[in-house]
Amino acid sequence: MKSSLILVLLLLAHAIAVSAQIAGNPENWCREGFFTRDSTEFKIGIIKKAGNSRAYFHNDDGEGCPGAASCKSKAYIINNDKVVVNREYGRFSCVWFSPVRGRPTIGWIETADLVWVKTPLTAGLSPWLGKWGYAENSISFTNNKLPGFLNVTGSAFWKGVGDNIHVGELDGRFEAKNGLLNYSDGDSEYDCKASMRLIGDFLIVTDNLNCGGVNVSFSGVYLKKKSWK
């Protein structure tokens, strides 16, 4: 009886972990476009790999991936690199690595190569202030006269073939509390809505895909651009 109860609890735990993922997506997917939507709980990890300092990414688009030897990619990160983790799958963690320059790398890294960083709740508004960027998207926060509120502005782009460019914008005043800010242009399901959360040095944004033209999204992991004016 006891062993049966343990089995049931394990199955329930697995079901809960998978339920955080977007319905319909394969469990082994770890991809940029779904990263901030695949979870509501994020962690920060630092690469700490004994011996060889390279922690290689593993792909999700082959048989047996990410665990099969053929899934190991040429991309890697090194000791002390910091990543955002959205979930775990077997012995791997789905991570987002943002370099100082260039596009991020998203993929599976062995969880054993990570040391978790404690991230207390963000206190006050100061950590929000400034301009944040991900790819060609940007979001800025400035002080508002209303206590506890921030002015939020942003722009996002999607570039197709030739001169086919779609844009999106954010503009409003919203309360930021305990590291979370919920942006909304209105009450309709078709209005732009986005959740923004500060975790350590990262701004994690998830929108509802209604914040601009077709294929435009603010969803992603942003870094503060200290050198931007």
Buried (B, 14 or more C-beta within 10 A) or exposed (E): EEEEEEEEEEEEEEEEBEEEBEEEEEEBBBEBBBBBBBBEEBBBBBBBBEEEBEBBBBBBEEEEBBBEEEBBEEBBBEBEBBBBBBBBBEEBBBBBBBEEEEEBBBBBBBBEBBEEBEBEEBEEBEBBEBBBBBBEBBBBBBEBEEEEBBBBBBBBBBEEEEEEEBEBBBEBEBBBEEBBBEBBBEEEEEEBBBBBBBBBBBBBBBBBBBBBEEBBBBBBBBBBBEEEE
